[in-house]
């Protein structure tokens, strides 16, 4: 019964997100120049525990490039971030979610005020919450892994063929370095 409820919630969430994002057009861009010129990046951290720990390589790379970094993750994961990123993190708690596990109205308004050069969703698996957040924030570039419905959310997608999270994030970073 719980599985059926989850499936229904996901379908309703997808419908609502599709309606809300209908007016957003993901424009084609010269990613090479856009990424180089972007000074600020918003990182949406993975829900998966193993992926969460493996993706720090991406954060470290952008810090080495002296880019402004903001991290969004669940509140219980803040203490798991490397110390240097904790003060740049925004935590999402249960109170920030609506009944469909999407951002609350207040959180949606907060995201709508944010401006970044690029949003990078580090979730390798489909996660409607973070895919939606990637589009609530004002950013020209939205980067994420290729997954179900990703064409609606990201204007640059990276294919994920690696089972090993560490290797996947190395490949992700190598792909971004090509630009």
Number of C-alpha atoms within 10 A of each C-alpha: 5 7 8 9 10 12 11 13 15 17 13 13 19 16 11 14 19 15 10 13 14 10 8 12 10 16 9 10 12 9 16 12 10 15 18 12 10 16 16 19 23 24 23 24 23 22 18 13 9 12 20 19 16 18 22 16 14 18 19 15 13 16 14 8 10 11 15 15 18 19 21 20 20 16 13 10 17 20 10 11 17 13 10 10 18 16 12 15 21 15 15 17 12 12 9 15 17 12 10 16 14 20 24 16 12 11 17 17 13 13 17 14 10 12 16 19 19 22 26 23 24 21 22 20 15 15 15 19 17 25 22 21 20 25 23 22 21 17 18 21 26 24 21 26 20 19 16 11 12 17 13 17 26 23 18 19 19 18 14 17 9 11 8 11 18 18 15 20 21 15 17 20 18 12 13 16 11 8 12
